[in-house]
Amino acid sequence: MGRTTRKSLLLMVTSFLLMLALVGCASSQAQEKEPINTGLDPAEWDSYAFKDKFPLHWESFKKNMVDEKEVKPKNDPSIEPYLPILWNGFGFAVEYNLTRGHTYAFEDQMNVRRITGNPNAISACMSCKTTLFPKMIEEFGYDKAFQLNYHDEAMPWIDKMTAPTKTDELGNYGHASVGCSTCHDPVTMDLRIAMPQLTLSLENMDPEIMQKQLGFTLDTITQHDMRSLVCAQCHTEYYFDPANDRHTTFPWAQGTRMENMWDYYEEKLGVEGQFQGEYVSRLTNQPILKAQHPEFELWSYGPHQTVSCADCHMPYQRVDGKKKISSHRWGSPLKTVEESCRTCHADKSPTYLKDRVKDIQTRHKTGLLEAQELSVQATYYVNRMMTRLDEGLAIDEAKLKEAQHLLREGQWYWDIIAAENSYGFHNPDAAVDSFRRSIKASAEAVEIATIELMKNGEDIDELKRQIEITKQNVVNETVNHEKHLQAINEWFPNHRDKE
């Protein structure tokens, strides 16, 4: 057989084998895309209902319960020690813990002191925590579902609904916490948006802004987009809109960047009946914004925006020796570096990748603590301005208002990053820029206060000493939920709840 003939035969065999491989892939893909009918109720909320139908996924899902028993306060001295000062007057200053697995999300919420200690807590708090929220809308009506009293109305109904299938496998409320129906249509298992706040917030966005910032419009959302949007139902900044029956709302009308959200909130500040902030600080009597976990927003213009949330946080894994499924343990990609990171970064070792993440997060924490430290200074300087004004000194009230506003701005720009659970990794550049803006605003507030106080004979060195002692008292308090009590004293009085 001549060289040309052998070469032609080899090409034919290679082409045939390649065709078989492609047919096999196409067949496999076709099989994966075949319509599913689970036979479940379209309104099914109970994650246990999916257990026998998807056993491999279920075993993966149960890993959300593993090694996630510890509840650790975020105001621990090794983490963010000054939160009881910065959020004084709000429930987060009393108790705020690091996140655990998603199956604990609902249980942790109902047991945290900012809920248990607030008799006026409302059911809107549940809109991101339980698969039962769509059922709650069906039961009570759209408007009332967000306004139920958490303790007296919503929880008795939740307990009645969850009791029949409660087991130890997912803890007390894991079957009604973030689960299967949060992201999947119970009948077809197609990805879906179950929580109305995301749908409404997208509808309220300018389509041009949506296309520019998120890469799609409501008419062009793809399956790839959905692999992130199901996460965006909850991993976003939000507030309870007083102008819209306390509905859970995302501040995206002007865009999803942190500065867009700041401008959105600023437009509402001072307009009667509109959202003013989550609370008023006891130390500065200033409305303060408390940011909530904006992972989706920061990721959307970070270096990994071209991959979906699921690509990294739900990587494909081989579970029975041959079959691959998308992992349903939602957590750090550092626990699945091979599947989550090295799929794209195969030229880097696992050690290199972990060290790279650690480096980013270490620098992020340094910037965060610097911004928080200056925010504390600004808080107490403004408090002293208010005290001296009450004593009759010639503090310029316009300057006080300016310092209060700068303090509010400085706090927003560190908090929007602190609340984001990637510790800066989703968007390192945006995090650094946000800390820069925070430090600039807080420094300007301190400068304004210093000039006004010195004009009135204030001993700035003594003020600094008093601040340091107060900060240390907060850190040294061993009872975490009482740390906030140490933030107010005879030097720095409560300017909100005056008798």
Contacts in CASP RR format, 6 or more apart in sequence:
PFRMAT RR
TARGET T0000
AUTHOR 0000-0000-0000
METHOD contacts of the structure
MODEL  1
MGRTTRKSLLLMVTSFLLMLALVGCASSQAQEKEPINTGLDPAEWDSYAF
KDKFPLHWESFKKNMVDEKEVKPKNDPSIEPYLPILWNGFGFAVEYNLTR
GHTYAFEDQMNVRRITGNPNAISACMSCKTTLFPKMIEEFGYDKAFQLNY
HDEAMPWIDKMTAPTKTDELGNYGHASVGCSTCHDPVTMDLRIAMPQLTL
SLENMDPEIMQKQLGFTLDTITQHDMRSLVCAQCHTEYYFDPANDRHTTF
PWAQGTRMENMWDYYEEKLGVEGQFQGEYVSRLTNQPILKAQHPEFELWS
YGPHQTVSCADCHMPYQRVDGKKKISSHRWGSPLKTVEESCRTCHADKSP
TYLKDRVKDIQTRHKTGLLEAQELSVQATYYVNRMMTRLDEGLAIDEAKL
KEAQHLLREGQWYWDIIAAENSYGFHNPDAAVDSFRRSIKASAEAVEIAT
IELMKNGEDIDELKRQIEITKQNVVNETVNHEKHLQAINEWFPNHRDKE
1 9 0 8 1.000
35 188 0 8 1.000
36 187 0 8 1.000
36 188 0 8 1.000
36 189 0 8 1.000
37 187 0 8 1.000
37 188 0 8 1.000
38 50 0 8 1.000
38 53 0 8 1.000
38 186 0 8 1.000
38 187 0 8 1.000
38 188 0 8 1.000
38 189 0 8 1.000
39 187 0 8 1.000
40 49 0 8 1.000
40 50 0 8 1.000
40 53 0 8 1.000
40 186 0 8 1.000
40 187 0 8 1.000
41 186 0 8 1.000
42 185 0 8 1.000
42 186 0 8 1.000
42 187 0 8 1.000
43 134 0 8 1.000
43 135 0 8 1.000
43 138 0 8 1.000
43 186 0 8 1.000
44 181 0 8 1.000
44 186 0 8 1.000
45 131 0 8 1.000
45 132 0 8 1.000
45 134 0 8 1.000
45 135 0 8 1.000
45 161 0 8 1.000
45 176 0 8 1.000
45 181 0 8 1.000
46 131 0 8 1.000
46 165 0 8 1.000
46 175 0 8 1.000
46 176 0 8 1.000
47 61 0 8 1.000
47 131 0 8 1.000
47 170 0 8 1.000
47 174 0 8 1.000
47 175 0 8 1.000
47 176 0 8 1.000
47 177 0 8 1.000
47 179 0 8 1.000
47 180 0 8 1.000
47 181 0 8 1.000
48 165 0 8 1.000
48 167 0 8 1.000
48 169 0 8 1.000
48 170 0 8 1.000
48 175 0 8 1.000
49 180 0 8 1.000
49 186 0 8 1.000
50 57 0 8 1.000
50 58 0 8 1.000
50 180 0 8 1.000
50 186 0 8 1.000
51 58 0 8 1.000
56 319 0 8 1.000
56 320 0 8 1.000
56 323 0 8 1.000
56 325 0 8 1.000
57 325 0 8 1.000
57 326 0 8 1.000
57 328 0 8 1.000
58 328 0 8 1.000
59 319 0 8 1.000
60 317 0 8 1.000
60 319 0 8 1.000
60 325 0 8 1.000
60 327 0 8 1.000
60 328 0 8 1.000
60 329 0 8 1.000
61 103 0 8 1.000
61 179 0 8 1.000
61 180 0 8 1.000
61 328 0 8 1.000
61 329 0 8 1.000
62 169 0 8 1.000
62 170 0 8 1.000
63 328 0 8 1.000
63 329 0 8 1.000
64 101 0 8 1.000
64 102 0 8 1.000
64 103 0 8 1.000
64 104 0 8 1.000
64 328 0 8 1.000
64 329 0 8 1.000
64 330 0 8 1.000
65 101 0 8 1.000
65 103 0 8 1.000
65 104 0 8 1.000
65 169 0 8 1.000
65 170 0 8 1.000
65 171 0 8 1.000
66 329 0 8 1.000
68 100 0 8 1.000
68 101 0 8 1.000
68 104 0 8 1.000
69 100 0 8 1.000
70 100 0 8 1.000
71 97 0 8 1.000
71 98 0 8 1.000
71 100 0 8 1.000
71 108 0 8 1.000
72 79 0 8 1.000
72 97 0 8 1.000
72 98 0 8 1.000
73 79 0 8 1.000
73 95 0 8 1.000
73 96 0 8 1.000
73 97 0 8 1.000
73 98 0 8 1.000
73 480 0 8 1.000
74 80 0 8 1.000
74 83 0 8 1.000
74 96 0 8 1.000
74 97 0 8 1.000
74 98 0 8 1.000
75 81 0 8 1.000
75 82 0 8 1.000
75 83 0 8 1.000
75 84 0 8 1.000
75 96 0 8 1.000
75 480 0 8 1.000
75 483 0 8 1.000
76 480 0 8 1.000
77 475 0 8 1.000
79 98 0 8 1.000
80 368 0 8 1.000
80 369 0 8 1.000
80 372 0 8 1.000
80 418 0 8 1.000
81 471 0 8 1.000
81 474 0 8 1.000
81 475 0 8 1.000
82 372 0 8 1.000
82 373 0 8 1.000
82 375 0 8 1.000
82 376 0 8 1.000
82 471 0 8 1.000
82 474 0 8 1.000
83 92 0 8 1.000
83 93 0 8 1.000
83 96 0 8 1.000
83 372 0 8 1.000
84 93 0 8 1.000
84 94 0 8 1.000
84 474 0 8 1.000
84 483 0 8 1.000
84 484 0 8 1.000
84 486 0 8 1.000
84 487 0 8 1.000
85 93 0 8 1.000
85 283 0 8 1.000
85 376 0 8 1.000
85 379 0 8 1.000
85 470 0 8 1.000
85 471 0 8 1.000
85 474 0 8 1.000
85 484 0 8 1.000
85 487 0 8 1.000
86 93 0 8 1.000
86 372 0 8 1.000
86 375 0 8 1.000
86 376 0 8 1.000
86 379 0 8 1.000
86 411 0 8 1.000
87 93 0 8 1.000
87 96 0 8 1.000
87 279 0 8 1.000
87 288 0 8 1.000
87 290 0 8 1.000
87 484 0 8 1.000
88 281 0 8 1.000
88 282 0 8 1.000
88 283 0 8 1.000
88 484 0 8 1.000
88 487 0 8 1.000
88 488 0 8 1.000
89 279 0 8 1.000
89 280 0 8 1.000
89 281 0 8 1.000
89 282 0 8 1.000
89 484 0 8 1.000
89 496 0 8 1.000
90 114 0 8 1.000
90 278 0 8 1.000
90 279 0 8 1.000
90 281 0 8 1.000
90 288 0 8 1.000
90 290 0 8 1.000
91 113 0 8 1.000
91 114 0 8 1.000
91 118 0 8 1.000
91 279 0 8 1.000
92 114 0 8 1.000
92 290 0 8 1.000
93 483 0 8 1.000
93 484 0 8 1.000
93 487 0 8 1.000
94 113 0 8 1.000
94 114 0 8 1.000
94 117 0 8 1.000
94 481 0 8 1.000
94 484 0 8 1.000
95 112 0 8 1.000
95 113 0 8 1.000
95 114 0 8 1.000
95 480 0 8 1.000
95 481 0 8 1.000
96 112 0 8 1.000
96 114 0 8 1.000
97 108 0 8 1.000
97 112 0 8 1.000
99 105 0 8 1.000
99 421 0 8 1.000
100 108 0 8 1.000
101 330 0 8 1.000
101 331 0 8 1.000
102 177 0 8 1.000
102 178 0 8 1.000
102 179 0 8 1.000
102 330 0 8 1.000
103 170 0 8 1.000
103 171 0 8 1.000
103 174 0 8 1.000
103 177 0 8 1.000
103 178 0 8 1.000
103 179 0 8 1.000
104 174 0 8 1.000
104 177 0 8 1.000
105 129 0 8 1.000
105 177 0 8 1.000
105 178 0 8 1.000
106 126 0 8 1.000
106 129 0 8 1.000
106 130 0 8 1.000
106 173 0 8 1.000
106 174 0 8 1.000
106 176 0 8 1.000
106 177 0 8 1.000
106 178 0 8 1.000
107 171 0 8 1.000
107 172 0 8 1.000
107 173 0 8 1.000
107 174 0 8 1.000
107 177 0 8 1.000
109 115 0 8 1.000
109 125 0 8 1.000
109 126 0 8 1.000
109 129 0 8 1.000
110 116 0 8 1.000
110 150 0 8 1.000
110 155 0 8 1.000
110 173 0 8 1.000
113 481 0 8 1.000
115 121 0 8 1.000
115 125 0 8 1.000
115 150 0 8 1.000
118 150 0 8 1.000
119 149 0 8 1.000
119 151 0 8 1.000
120 149 0 8 1.000
121 149 0 8 1.000
121 150 0 8 1.000
121 151 0 8 1.000
122 146 0 8 1.000
122 147 0 8 1.000
122 148 0 8 1.000
122 149 0 8 1.000
122 150 0 8 1.000
122 154 0 8 1.000
122 240 0 8 1.000
122 246 0 8 1.000
123 136 0 8 1.000
123 145 0 8 1.000
123 146 0 8 1.000
123 147 0 8 1.000
123 148 0 8 1.000
123 149 0 8 1.000
123 150 0 8 1.000
123 153 0 8 1.000
123 154 0 8 1.000
124 146 0 8 1.000
124 147 0 8 1.000
124 240 0 8 1.000
124 246 0 8 1.000
124 247 0 8 1.000
124 248 0 8 1.000
125 150 0 8 1.000
126 132 0 8 1.000
126 133 0 8 1.000
126 136 0 8 1.000
126 150 0 8 1.000
126 154 0 8 1.000
126 158 0 8 1.000
127 133 0 8 1.000
127 146 0 8 1.000
127 195 0 8 1.000
127 197 0 8 1.000
127 248 0 8 1.000
128 178 0 8 1.000
128 195 0 8 1.000
128 197 0 8 1.000
128 233 0 8 1.000
128 234 0 8 1.000
128 238 0 8 1.000
128 248 0 8 1.000
129 177 0 8 1.000
129 178 0 8 1.000
129 234 0 8 1.000
130 158 0 8 1.000
130 173 0 8 1.000
130 176 0 8 1.000
130 177 0 8 1.000
130 178 0 8 1.000
131 176 0 8 1.000
131 177 0 8 1.000
131 178 0 8 1.000
131 179 0 8 1.000
131 180 0 8 1.000
131 181 0 8 1.000
131 182 0 8 1.000
131 194 0 8 1.000
132 158 0 8 1.000
132 161 0 8 1.000
132 162 0 8 1.000
132 176 0 8 1.000
133 145 0 8 1.000
133 194 0 8 1.000
133 195 0 8 1.000
134 181 0 8 1.000
134 194 0 8 1.000
134 195 0 8 1.000
134 196 0 8 1.000
135 161 0 8 1.000
136 145 0 8 1.000
136 148 0 8 1.000
136 154 0 8 1.000
136 157 0 8 1.000
137 145 0 8 1.000
137 196 0 8 1.000
139 145 0 8 1.000
139 157 0 8 1.000
140 148 0 8 1.000
142 196 0 8 1.000
143 245 0 8 1.000
143 247 0 8 1.000
146 240 0 8 1.000
146 245 0 8 1.000
146 246 0 8 1.000
146 247 0 8 1.000
146 248 0 8 1.000
147 245 0 8 1.000
147 246 0 8 1.000
148 154 0 8 1.000
148 157 0 8 1.000
158 173 0 8 1.000
158 176 0 8 1.000
161 176 0 8 1.000
162 173 0 8 1.000
162 175 0 8 1.000
162 176 0 8 1.000
165 175 0 8 1.000
166 172 0 8 1.000
166 173 0 8 1.000
166 175 0 8 1.000
167 175 0 8 1.000
170 177 0 8 1.000
178 234 0 8 1.000
180 186 0 8 1.000
181 194 0 8 1.000
182 194 0 8 1.000
182 195 0 8 1.000
182 230 0 8 1.000
182 233 0 8 1.000
182 234 0 8 1.000
183 191 0 8 1.000
183 192 0 8 1.000
183 194 0 8 1.000
183 230 0 8 1.000
183 233 0 8 1.000
184 190 0 8 1.000
184 191 0 8 1.000
184 192 0 8 1.000
185 191 0 8 1.000
185 192 0 8 1.000
191 223 0 8 1.000
191 226 0 8 1.000
191 227 0 8 1.000
191 229 0 8 1.000
191 230 0 8 1.000
192 230 0 8 1.000
193 199 0 8 1.000
193 229 0 8 1.000
193 230 0 8 1.000
193 233 0 8 1.000
194 233 0 8 1.000
195 233 0 8 1.000
195 234 0 8 1.000
195 248 0 8 1.000
197 233 0 8 1.000
197 238 0 8 1.000
197 247 0 8 1.000
197 248 0 8 1.000
197 249 0 8 1.000
197 250 0 8 1.000
198 229 0 8 1.000
198 232 0 8 1.000
198 233 0 8 1.000
198 236 0 8 1.000
198 250 0 8 1.000
200 247 0 8 1.000
200 249 0 8 1.000
201 249 0 8 1.000
201 250 0 8 1.000
201 252 0 8 1.000
202 210 0 8 1.000
202 218 0 8 1.000
202 252 0 8 1.000
203 218 0 8 1.000
204 252 0 8 1.000
204 253 0 8 1.000
205 252 0 8 1.000
205 253 0 8 1.000
205 255 0 8 1.000
206 253 0 8 1.000
206 255 0 8 1.000
207 217 0 8 1.000
207 218 0 8 1.000
209 254 0 8 1.000
209 255 0 8 1.000
210 216 0 8 1.000
210 217 0 8 1.000
210 218 0 8 1.000
211 217 0 8 1.000
213 255 0 8 1.000
213 256 0 8 1.000
213 257 0 8 1.000
213 300 0 8 1.000
213 301 0 8 1.000
214 225 0 8 1.000
214 256 0 8 1.000
214 300 0 8 1.000
215 225 0 8 1.000
216 222 0 8 1.000
216 225 0 8 1.000
221 229 0 8 1.000
224 308 0 8 1.000
225 308 0 8 1.000
227 308 0 8 1.000
227 309 0 8 1.000
227 310 0 8 1.000
227 311 0 8 1.000
228 296 0 8 1.000
228 299 0 8 1.000
228 308 0 8 1.000
228 309 0 8 1.000
228 310 0 8 1.000
230 309 0 8 1.000
230 310 0 8 1.000
231 295 0 8 1.000
231 296 0 8 1.000
231 309 0 8 1.000
231 310 0 8 1.000
231 313 0 8 1.000
232 296 0 8 1.000
234 293 0 8 1.000
235 293 0 8 1.000
235 294 0 8 1.000
235 295 0 8 1.000
235 296 0 8 1.000
235 309 0 8 1.000
235 421 0 8 1.000
236 250 0 8 1.000
236 292 0 8 1.000
236 293 0 8 1.000
236 294 0 8 1.000
236 295 0 8 1.000
236 296 0 8 1.000
236 297 0 8 1.000
237 250 0 8 1.000
237 251 0 8 1.000
237 261 0 8 1.000
237 291 0 8 1.000
237 292 0 8 1.000
237 293 0 8 1.000
237 294 0 8 1.000
237 297 0 8 1.000
237 416 0 8 1.000
237 419 0 8 1.000
238 248 0 8 1.000
238 249 0 8 1.000
238 250 0 8 1.000
238 251 0 8 1.000
238 292 0 8 1.000
239 248 0 8 1.000
239 249 0 8 1.000
239 251 0 8 1.000
239 275 0 8 1.000
239 277 0 8 1.000
239 278 0 8 1.000
240 246 0 8 1.000
240 247 0 8 1.000
240 248 0 8 1.000
240 249 0 8 1.000
241 247 0 8 1.000
241 248 0 8 1.000
241 249 0 8 1.000
241 275 0 8 1.000
242 273 0 8 1.000
242 274 0 8 1.000
242 275 0 8 1.000
243 273 0 8 1.000
243 274 0 8 1.000
243 275 0 8 1.000
251 260 0 8 1.000
251 261 0 8 1.000
251 264 0 8 1.000
251 265 0 8 1.000
252 260 0 8 1.000
252 261 0 8 1.000
252 264 0 8 1.000
253 264 0 8 1.000
254 260 0 8 1.000
254 261 0 8 1.000
254 263 0 8 1.000
254 264 0 8 1.000
255 261 0 8 1.000
255 264 0 8 1.000
256 296 0 8 1.000
256 297 0 8 1.000
256 300 0 8 1.000
257 297 0 8 1.000
257 301 0 8 1.000
257 430 0 8 1.000
258 294 0 8 1.000
258 297 0 8 1.000
258 298 0 8 1.000
258 412 0 8 1.000
258 413 0 8 1.000
258 416 0 8 1.000
258 417 0 8 1.000
258 430 0 8 1.000
258 434 0 8 1.000
261 294 0 8 1.000
261 297 0 8 1.000
261 416 0 8 1.000
262 409 0 8 1.000
262 412 0 8 1.000
262 413 0 8 1.000
265 275 0 8 1.000
265 277 0 8 1.000
265 289 0 8 1.000
265 412 0 8 1.000
268 274 0 8 1.000
268 275 0 8 1.000
268 276 0 8 1.000
269 276 0 8 1.000
269 277 0 8 1.000
269 287 0 8 1.000
270 276 0 8 1.000
276 287 0 8 1.000
277 287 0 8 1.000
277 288 0 8 1.000
277 289 0 8 1.000
277 290 0 8 1.000
278 288 0 8 1.000
278 289 0 8 1.000
278 290 0 8 1.000
279 287 0 8 1.000
279 288 0 8 1.000
279 290 0 8 1.000
280 286 0 8 1.000
280 287 0 8 1.000
280 288 0 8 1.000
280 496 0 8 1.000
281 288 0 8 1.000
281 379 0 8 1.000
281 496 0 8 1.000
282 488 0 8 1.000
282 494 0 8 1.000
282 495 0 8 1.000
282 496 0 8 1.000
282 497 0 8 1.000
283 379 0 8 1.000
283 380 0 8 1.000
283 382 0 8 1.000
283 383 0 8 1.000
283 487 0 8 1.000
283 488 0 8 1.000
283 492 0 8 1.000
283 494 0 8 1.000
283 495 0 8 1.000
283 496 0 8 1.000
284 379 0 8 1.000
284 382 0 8 1.000
284 383 0 8 1.000
284 386 0 8 1.000
284 404 0 8 1.000
284 407 0 8 1.000
284 495 0 8 1.000
285 386 0 8 1.000
285 404 0 8 1.000
285 495 0 8 1.000
285 496 0 8 1.000
286 382 0 8 1.000
286 404 0 8 1.000
286 405 0 8 1.000
286 407 0 8 1.000
286 408 0 8 1.000
287 408 0 8 1.000
288 408 0 8 1.000
288 411 0 8 1.000
289 408 0 8 1.000
289 411 0 8 1.000
289 412 0 8 1.000
289 415 0 8 1.000
290 415 0 8 1.000
290 419 0 8 1.000
291 412 0 8 1.000
291 415 0 8 1.000
291 416 0 8 1.000
291 418 0 8 1.000
291 419 0 8 1.000
292 419 0 8 1.000
293 419 0 8 1.000
293 420 0 8 1.000
293 421 0 8 1.000
294 416 0 8 1.000
294 419 0 8 1.000
294 420 0 8 1.000
295 309 0 8 1.000
295 420 0 8 1.000
295 421 0 8 1.000
295 422 0 8 1.000
295 426 0 8 1.000
296 309 0 8 1.000
298 417 0 8 1.000
298 420 0 8 1.000
298 422 0 8 1.000
298 424 0 8 1.000
298 426 0 8 1.000
298 427 0 8 1.000
298 430 0 8 1.000
298 431 0 8 1.000
299 305 0 8 1.000
299 309 0 8 1.000
299 422 0 8 1.000
299 426 0 8 1.000
299 427 0 8 1.000
301 427 0 8 1.000
301 430 0 8 1.000
302 426 0 8 1.000
302 427 0 8 1.000
302 429 0 8 1.000
302 430 0 8 1.000
303 427 0 8 1.000
303 428 0 8 1.000
304 312 0 8 1.000
304 426 0 8 1.000
307 344 0 8 1.000
310 326 0 8 1.000
311 340 0 8 1.000
311 343 0 8 1.000
312 333 0 8 1.000
312 340 0 8 1.000
312 341 0 8 1.000
313 330 0 8 1.000
313 331 0 8 1.000
313 332 0 8 1.000
313 333 0 8 1.000
313 340 0 8 1.000
314 326 0 8 1.000
314 327 0 8 1.000
314 328 0 8 1.000
314 330 0 8 1.000
315 326 0 8 1.000
315 327 0 8 1.000
315 333 0 8 1.000
315 336 0 8 1.000
315 339 0 8 1.000
315 340 0 8 1.000
315 343 0 8 1.000
316 324 0 8 1.000
316 325 0 8 1.000
316 326 0 8 1.000
316 327 0 8 1.000
316 339 0 8 1.000
317 324 0 8 1.000
317 325 0 8 1.000
317 326 0 8 1.000
317 327 0 8 1.000
317 336 0 8 1.000
317 339 0 8 1.000
318 324 0 8 1.000
319 325 0 8 1.000
327 336 0 8 1.000
327 339 0 8 1.000
329 335 0 8 1.000
333 340 0 8 1.000
333 341 0 8 1.000
334 354 0 8 1.000
334 357 0 8 1.000
337 350 0 8 1.000
337 353 0 8 1.000
337 354 0 8 1.000
338 350 0 8 1.000
341 348 0 8 1.000
341 350 0 8 1.000
341 353 0 8 1.000
342 348 0 8 1.000
342 350 0 8 1.000
342 353 0 8 1.000
345 353 0 8 1.000
348 356 0 8 1.000
357 425 0 8 1.000
360 423 0 8 1.000
360 424 0 8 1.000
360 425 0 8 1.000
360 428 0 8 1.000
361 423 0 8 1.000
361 424 0 8 1.000
361 425 0 8 1.000
363 428 0 8 1.000
363 432 0 8 1.000
364 417 0 8 1.000
364 423 0 8 1.000
364 424 0 8 1.000
364 425 0 8 1.000
364 428 0 8 1.000
364 431 0 8 1.000
365 423 0 8 1.000
367 432 0 8 1.000
367 435 0 8 1.000
368 414 0 8 1.000
368 417 0 8 1.000
368 418 0 8 1.000
368 435 0 8 1.000
370 435 0 8 1.000
370 439 0 8 1.000
371 410 0 8 1.000
371 413 0 8 1.000
371 414 0 8 1.000
371 435 0 8 1.000
371 438 0 8 1.000
371 439 0 8 1.000
371 442 0 8 1.000
372 414 0 8 1.000
372 418 0 8 1.000
374 438 0 8 1.000
374 439 0 8 1.000
374 442 0 8 1.000
374 443 0 8 1.000
374 446 0 8 1.000
375 407 0 8 1.000
375 410 0 8 1.000
375 411 0 8 1.000
375 414 0 8 1.000
375 438 0 8 1.000
375 442 0 8 1.000
376 467 0 8 1.000
376 471 0 8 1.000
377 442 0 8 1.000
377 446 0 8 1.000
377 467 0 8 1.000
378 403 0 8 1.000
378 406 0 8 1.000
378 407 0 8 1.000
378 410 0 8 1.000
378 442 0 8 1.000
378 443 0 8 1.000
378 445 0 8 1.000
378 446 0 8 1.000
378 449 0 8 1.000
379 407 0 8 1.000
380 463 0 8 1.000
380 466 0 8 1.000
380 467 0 8 1.000
380 470 0 8 1.000
380 492 0 8 1.000
381 403 0 8 1.000
381 445 0 8 1.000
381 446 0 8 1.000
381 449 0 8 1.000
381 450 0 8 1.000
381 453 0 8 1.000
381 463 0 8 1.000
382 400 0 8 1.000
382 403 0 8 1.000
382 404 0 8 1.000
382 407 0 8 1.000
382 445 0 8 1.000
382 449 0 8 1.000
383 492 0 8 1.000
383 493 0 8 1.000
383 495 0 8 1.000
384 449 0 8 1.000
384 453 0 8 1.000
384 458 0 8 1.000
384 463 0 8 1.000
384 492 0 8 1.000
385 395 0 8 1.000
385 399 0 8 1.000
385 400 0 8 1.000
385 403 0 8 1.000
385 449 0 8 1.000
385 452 0 8 1.000
385 453 0 8 1.000
386 400 0 8 1.000
386 495 0 8 1.000
387 492 0 8 1.000
387 493 0 8 1.000
387 495 0 8 1.000
388 395 0 8 1.000
388 453 0 8 1.000
388 456 0 8 1.000
388 458 0 8 1.000
389 395 0 8 1.000
389 397 0 8 1.000
389 400 0 8 1.000
393 456 0 8 1.000
394 455 0 8 1.000
394 456 0 8 1.000
395 452 0 8 1.000
395 453 0 8 1.000
395 456 0 8 1.000
396 452 0 8 1.000
399 448 0 8 1.000
399 451 0 8 1.000
399 452 0 8 1.000
400 452 0 8 1.000
402 448 0 8 1.000
403 445 0 8 1.000
403 448 0 8 1.000
403 449 0 8 1.000
404 445 0 8 1.000
406 441 0 8 1.000
406 442 0 8 1.000
406 444 0 8 1.000
406 445 0 8 1.000
406 448 0 8 1.000
407 441 0 8 1.000
407 442 0 8 1.000
407 445 0 8 1.000
409 437 0 8 1.000
409 438 0 8 1.000
409 441 0 8 1.000
410 437 0 8 1.000
410 438 0 8 1.000
410 439 0 8 1.000
410 441 0 8 1.000
410 442 0 8 1.000
410 445 0 8 1.000
411 438 0 8 1.000
411 442 0 8 1.000
412 438 0 8 1.000
413 434 0 8 1.000
413 435 0 8 1.000
413 437 0 8 1.000
413 438 0 8 1.000
413 441 0 8 1.000
414 434 0 8 1.000
414 435 0 8 1.000
414 438 0 8 1.000
416 434 0 8 1.000
417 424 0 8 1.000
417 430 0 8 1.000
417 431 0 8 1.000
417 434 0 8 1.000
417 435 0 8 1.000
420 426 0 8 1.000
420 431 0 8 1.000
424 431 0 8 1.000
450 460 0 8 1.000
453 460 0 8 1.000
453 463 0 8 1.000
454 460 0 8 1.000
466 491 0 8 1.000
466 492 0 8 1.000
470 486 0 8 1.000
470 487 0 8 1.000
470 489 0 8 1.000
470 491 0 8 1.000
470 492 0 8 1.000
473 486 0 8 1.000
473 489 0 8 1.000
474 483 0 8 1.000
474 484 0 8 1.000
474 486 0 8 1.000
474 487 0 8 1.000
475 483 0 8 1.000
476 486 0 8 1.000
477 483 0 8 1.000
477 485 0 8 1.000
477 486 0 8 1.000
488 494 0 8 1.000
END
